[in-house]
Amino acid sequence: MEYLLAALQVLGIFVVAPILVGLTIVKTLEFWGLRTVRRASSNLTCSVDADCPQGFVCVGGRCIPLAEARLG
């Protein structure tokens, strides 16, 4: 029984923990990357949708995320 518990601890330390750390890093980078794109795009002026980055549309002379435009 002690061997089984020791094996489960090793599994948790060397398999599960690195996966959780990796996912945390990836999600953090995605979050900050998305915020950077939103911040940069909010400063962009436009006259038509083609002036905005992918995933953004021109509303009132500013590029906003498509999801926000659908809500408004």
N, C-alpha and C positions, 0 to 999 in steps of 0.2 A: 504494500500500500504506500509506503514511503517513497518507493521508486516512482510510482505513478504520480504522486504529488510533485516530486522533484522534476519529472518530465514535463508536467503541465506548467510549472514555473519557468522552465527553460523555454518552452514553446511561447509563453507569453512575453518573455523578455526579448527573445531573438527573432520572433516572427510577428507577433501582433503589435508590439510597441513600434518597430520601425515603420510598419504600414500606417499606423495612426499618425506618427510624426510626418511621414511623407504626405499624407492627405492634408494635414494641417498646413504644411508649407505650400502645397499646390493651391488650396482654397484661399490662403492669405494672398498669394501672388495674383490670383484671379481677381480678388476683391479690390486690391490696390490698383491693378491694371485697369479695371473697369472704372474706378473712380478717377483715374488720371485721364482716360478717354473722355469721360463726361465733363470733367473740369475744362479740358482743352477745347472740347467741342462747344461748350457754352459761350466761349469767347469768339467763336467763328460767326461771321456775318454771312448771309446768303441771300440769294434772290430766287433760286429754284432748288429743288431737292438734290439735284446733281452736284451742287456746290458743297454738300455735306458729306462726312465720312459714311461708310457703310453702316447701316443700322440706325441712321439718323435722318430726319426730315427737316425741311425748312418751314418754320412757323414764325410769322411776325419778324422776319429778317434774322432769326437766330436758328442754329442747328440744335434740335432737341432729339432725345432718344425716341425711336418709333413707338415703343411701348407707352411712353408718356403722352405722345400725340394721340394715341388711340383712346386713352383715358379721358383726355380733355375735350 
